Amino acid sequence: MAHPTEEQIRKRAFELWEQAGKPEGREDEFWNQAQRELQGAEERGDLNKGTDI
C-alpha cells in the first residue's frame, strides 16, 4: 500500500495553515496533521478523492 506523497502532504499542510490564519512557527504541526489525515484517508480508500477531508 502506497503512502501519501510529499506533494500531497505539502498541499494539505498549506491548506491547514491558511485555514488557521497563517500562523508563524507551526509548520511541523500542520505537516504532521496533514500526514495523519492523508494516511487515514488512504486507509479508508479516499486518498484519490482530493484533499477535502
DODRENNU-686548 format. One record per residue: residue number from 1; residue in three letters; x, y, z of N, C-alpha, C in turn. Coordinates in pm, 1 decimal. Layout:
residues N
 num residuo   n_east  n_north     n_up  ca_east ca_north    ca_up   c_east  c_north     c_up
 NUM     ALA        X        Y        Z        X        Y        Z        X        Y        Z
...
***
This chain:
residues 53
 num residuo   n_east  n_north     n_up  ca_east ca_north    ca_up   c_east  c_north     c_up
   1     MET     85.0   -118.6      0.0      0.0      0.0      0.0     89.3    124.7      0.0
   2     ALA     65.1    213.9    -94.1    145.0    335.9   -105.2    103.9    435.7      3.1
   3     HIS    197.0    518.4     38.9    170.0    623.5    137.1    145.6    754.9     63.2
   4     PRO     84.5    851.9    129.1     65.5    982.6     65.0    200.8   1037.3     20.1
   5     THR    202.1   1104.3    -92.6    326.4   1162.2   -142.3    359.7   1289.3    -64.9
   6     GLU    483.8   1328.7    -73.3    526.4   1453.2     -8.3    447.4   1570.8    -64.5
   7     GLU    419.6   1568.7   -193.7    343.2   1676.7   -256.9    200.7   1682.7   -201.0
   8     GLN    136.7   1568.4   -182.0      1.8   1566.0   -125.3      2.8   1621.2     17.1
   9     ILE    101.5   1581.1     94.2    111.7   1628.8    232.2    136.4   1778.8    233.8
  10     ARG    226.1   1825.4    147.0    258.3   1968.2    141.4    134.4   2050.8    109.2
  11     LYS     56.9   2006.2     10.7    -63.0   2081.3    -27.8   -164.1   2086.9     86.7
  12     ARG   -184.4   1972.9    152.3   -281.8   1970.0    262.7   -232.5   2053.0    380.5
  13     ALA   -103.8   2045.1    410.4    -48.0   2124.9    520.2    -65.9   2273.7    491.4
  14     PHE    -46.9   2314.0    365.9    -64.9   2453.6    328.2   -210.3   2496.0    348.0
  15     GLU   -304.4   2409.0    308.7   -446.4   2439.5    329.6   -477.4   2457.7    477.0
  16     LEU   -426.0   2368.2    558.5   -449.5   2376.8    703.0   -390.2   2504.9    760.7
  17     TRP   -271.0   2540.0    716.9   -202.4   2661.1    762.3   -284.2   2784.6    726.6
  18     GLU   -334.3   2787.9    601.5   -416.9   2901.4    558.8   -544.9   2910.5    641.6
  19     GLN   -609.8   2797.2    663.2   -735.0   2794.9    739.6   -714.1   2841.5    883.1
  20     ALA   -593.8   2821.1    936.2   -563.0   2860.3   1074.1   -519.0   3006.1   1083.6
  21     GLY   -519.6   3078.0    972.7   -481.7   3219.0    974.9   -334.5   3243.8    951.2
  22     LYS   -264.2   3145.6    893.9   -123.1   3156.7    855.9    -30.6   3190.6    973.5
  23     PRO    -43.8   3116.6   1083.4     43.4   3144.5   1198.3    188.6   3105.7   1170.1
  24     GLU    279.6   3180.3   1227.0    422.6   3151.9   1209.3    469.4   3048.9   1311.3
  25     GLY    567.9   2969.2   1271.9    633.8   2878.4   1363.3    559.1   2749.5   1394.7
  26     ARG    457.0   2716.6   1316.5    379.4   2594.3   1343.9    380.8   2499.3   1224.5
  27     GLU    485.2   2510.4   1141.5    493.0   2430.4   1020.1    486.8   2280.9   1049.0
  28     ASP    560.0   2236.4   1150.1    562.4   2093.4   1183.3    424.4   2043.9   1225.2
  29     GLU    353.2   2126.6   1299.6    218.9   2089.1   1344.7    127.1   2063.0   1224.9
  30     PHE    128.5   2153.8   1127.8     42.0   2139.0   1011.6     87.6   2023.3    923.3
  31     TRP    217.9   2004.7    909.0    270.6   1893.0    831.1    223.7   1761.0    893.1
  32     ASN    240.5   1748.3   1023.9    202.0   1624.0   1091.6     51.6   1599.5   1082.3
  33     GLN    -27.2   1704.1   1096.4   -171.8   1689.5   1086.4   -211.0   1644.8    945.7
  34     ALA   -151.5   1706.7    845.2   -181.1   1670.3    706.9   -142.2   1525.3    679.8
  35     GLN    -28.4   1485.6    729.5     18.1   1349.1    709.7    -78.7   1249.9    774.6
  36     ARG   -122.3   1278.9    896.2   -217.6   1190.3    965.1   -350.0   1182.0    888.7
  37     GLU   -400.4   1296.4    843.5   -526.8   1298.5    770.0   -518.4   1216.3    642.4
  38     LEU   -410.5   1237.2    567.3   -397.2   1167.2    439.8   -374.6   1017.9    458.6
  39     GLN   -302.4    980.9    562.2   -284.1    838.3    588.5   -416.6    775.4    628.8
  40     GLY   -496.4    846.9    704.6   -628.5    797.5    740.7   -718.1    785.1    618.5
  41     ALA   -710.3    883.0    528.2   -789.0    878.7    405.4   -745.9    760.0    320.5
  42     GLU   -616.6    734.8    316.5   -565.3    621.9    239.4   -620.6    490.1    294.1
  43     GLU   -622.5    478.1    425.0   -672.8    355.5    487.3   -820.8    334.9    458.3
  44     ARG   -894.5    445.1    440.8  -1037.2    436.3    408.9  -1059.9    425.0    258.3
  45     GLY   -952.7    442.0    179.3   -965.3    436.2     34.4  -1005.6    568.1    -26.9
  46     ASP   -987.3    678.8     45.5  -1029.3    811.4     -0.3   -915.8    896.6    -55.8
  47     LEU   -793.9    847.4    -61.1   -678.3    931.7    -93.4   -689.7    999.6   -228.1
  48     ASN   -744.0    934.6   -327.5   -750.5    992.8   -460.7   -871.6   1081.2   -481.6
  49     LYS   -947.4   1105.9   -377.7  -1067.0   1189.7   -389.8  -1035.4   1335.9   -360.2
  50     GLY   -910.4   1372.9   -349.7   -874.1   1510.3   -322.0   -838.1   1528.4   -176.9
  51     THR   -821.2   1654.1   -136.5   -777.1   1681.7     -0.8   -886.3   1740.8     86.2
  52     ASP  -1009.9   1736.6     38.4  -1121.2   1788.1    118.0  -1162.8   1682.7    219.7
  53     ILE  -1089.4   1677.1    328.4  -1112.5   1575.4    430.0  -1194.0   1634.7    542.8
***
